[in-house]
Amino acid sequence: MSKNGGKACLYTRLQGMLYLLAFLTFSIGDAITSLWMIEQRGIMNEANPIVRYLILNYGSMAFMNIKIWFGLIVLFIPFLIQTKSNEPVYWMVNGYLVSFIIAGTLASILNIQAAMNRDIFLSPGEVIIIFLISVLVLTEIGERIDRLTPKSWKLP
């Protein structure tokens, strides 16, 4: 085992868990709670016009399939960058994934609140702003941490 083998295993497990949480919250959780909210309150309560269009024209299952595939692709892109990069980008990728966990969690909470006809604490637009800010801030923090990582140490 290499000198950093134990660290690499721990770090890849952490990143795998972040990926799984991002996928579960952003793709699955948001999609299921969106459909439940629409079932409870009607299609016009869905804030996203693209989602409304997809469900009205292609049905709930098509929306689920698109949401899952979109989530897989968007969440997989940083791993392609990570494998092709000569520089460490581990913590930057983690910041990216945490941003999707935040967005998926907030979207799911808002969908549940709307489905239960409760006042929502954030608007969908505010969730998008929080997501965009978290992507910028967390990836920047991750990039700064990565710059402190020795270039000789790169995850397998």
N, C-alpha and C positions, 0 to 999 in steps of 0.2 A: 504494500500500500504506500502511496506517495505521502510526502510530508503533509500535504493539505487534503488528503483523501477523506478524512473524517469531517472536516469543515465542508468540503464540496458536497458530501452526502447530505449533511444537515441543511445546507443552503438550497440544494435542489429539492429537498423535501418541503422546505418552507415555501419555495416558489411554486411547487406543485400544489400545495394547499391554497396558496393565494389564487392560483389559476382556477382551481375547483370552486372556491368561494365566489370568485368573480363570475364564473359561468353560472353557478347556481342562483346568484342574486340578480345579475344583469340580464341573463337570458331566460332562465326557467322561472325564477320568482316573479320578475316583472311581467312576463307573459301570462302566467297563471292568474296572478292577481288582476291583471288588466281584463282578462276574459271574465273573471268572477265579477269585477266591478261593472262591466258592460252587461252581464246577465242580470245584475241587481238593479242597475240604474238606467240602462239603455245605451245604445251606441253613441249618441250625441254627447254623453258625458266623458267620452274618451278625448283627451286634449290633443292627441297627436293625429293630425289629419291623414297621415300616411297609414297609420294603423286602422283608422276608420275606413279608408278606401280599401285596404287589403281585406278586412273582415267582411265588409259589405259586398265586395265583388268576387272574393275567392273563398271566403269562409274562415272559420276559426282554426281549422287544422292547417290550412295554408299559412295563416299568420304564425302559428306555433313553429312550423317548419322553417319559415323565413327567419324568425326571431332566433331560433337555435343556430341555424347556419350562419347568420350574421354575427352572432355572439362568438361562435367558434373561430370565424375568420378574423374578426377584429381583435380577439384576445390572442390569437396565434401569431399575428404579425410581429410583435416584439420578440418572440422566440426566434423567428427567422433572422431578425436583426442581431440578436444576441449570438447566434451561431456564426454569422458572417463577420461580426465585428472583431477587429484586432485589439480593440480597447475593452476594458471591463465595462459592462453595462448592466450588471446584475441588479444593483439597487435602483437604477433608473426604471428597469422593467418592473420591479416590485412596486414602485410608486405608481406606475401606469395601472397595474392590476388593482391596487388599493383604491384608486380613483373609480374604477368600475364597480368595486364592492360598495363603495359609498353611494354611487348613483343608483345601482340596482336596489340597494336597501331602502333608500329614500323613495324611489319610485314605487316599490312594493308597499311601503307604509302608506303613501298617499292613495294608492289604489284601494287598499283595505279601508282607509278612512272614508273615501268617497263611496265605496260599496255599502258601508254601514250608515251612510248619510250623516256623517260627522263633519265638523269643520276641519278643513285641512290646514296644517300649520305652515306649509310652503306652497307656492304655486308651482306648476310644472316648469314654468320659465325660470323660477329661482333654483329649482333642482338642476336644470341645465347649466345655469351660471355656476353653481357650486361644483358641478362635475368638471366644467372647463377650468375653473380656478384650481381645483384639486389636481387635475392632470398637469397643469403648468407648474404648480408649486411642488408637488410630490416628485415629479420627474426631475425637476431642477435639484431638489435636495438629494435625490438618488444619484444624479450625475455628479454632484459635488463629492458625495461619499465614494463613488466609483473612481474619481480622480485621485483619491487618497489610497486606493487599492494598488498594490504593486502590479506593474504590467506583466510581470512574469507569472503572476497567479491568475489563471483564467479557469473558469469552471469547464469541466469536460462537456 
